[in-house]
Amino acid sequence: MVGLSLEEKHFIQGGIAQDLRCDGRKRLTYRPISVETGVIPQANGSARVRMGATDVIASVKAELGKPSLLQPDKGQVSIYIDCSSTAEPAFEGRGGDDLAAELSIALQRCLLGGKSGAGAGIDLSSLIVVEGKICWDLYIDGLVVSSDGNLLDSLSTAIKAALSNTGIPRVQVAAGASNDEQPEVDISDEEFLQFDTSGVPVIVTLTKVGRHYIVDATSEEESQMSSAVSISVNRQGHICGITKRGGAGMDPSIIRDIISVAKHVSEQVINKLDSEIASAEAEEES
């Protein structure tokens, strides 16, 4: 919990009202974003993202599994977040566990859509090897290394960067297996398929402080919020998920305005992220 004096609270709120935040940003401006890829060699893909003083890592592990009976034409993705106790004093003990669970659920909702997979930002059908029998299961792990606000957006960009860094081994399926038999497969150690991230969204969180909404709130700004709405948007401008915390219900017209702002801001974030990912991968290969 950020402890602020009454004067500091008034200073933060007054700056936001005048569209000049404490660090010089406007209300709808993100902090600088930096990306490193391939930071965990044992994973199929990984990335580290720094957004101001917020520092997070995401890794992707791919394992062969069996599709569920309810969704035989889709693979499966699980997202687990861990908040390092050294990232912030409030993360020690149950505080970190509770926040990690909250972030995991929010990311699942924003990136994977509903239980049916409808609206999913990650194409689960692309993970199928043999329908109803073999699929890829992706285990996405996120770690909060350092926290200075806006964890959900930071983690979503790290996940997108890690997925773009992910290579899925090429699988050869042996011919001749009957419909009732589990096919034999040969997993290549040398050939990998790049995971398609063209539809993977980023999350834009609009945090309400006073009468105004801001993006990429710092911890101090979050301590003054009345509510926050997180919207996941992909490059095509499709809304993949929405989640809200704090405050009362919202008027539909306000939600429409927020979605419009999120779409505009997400385009800038995705362009910046794509540029950073390209630079990171070029550096990784050199």
Disulfide bonds with the S-S distance in Angstrom:
none
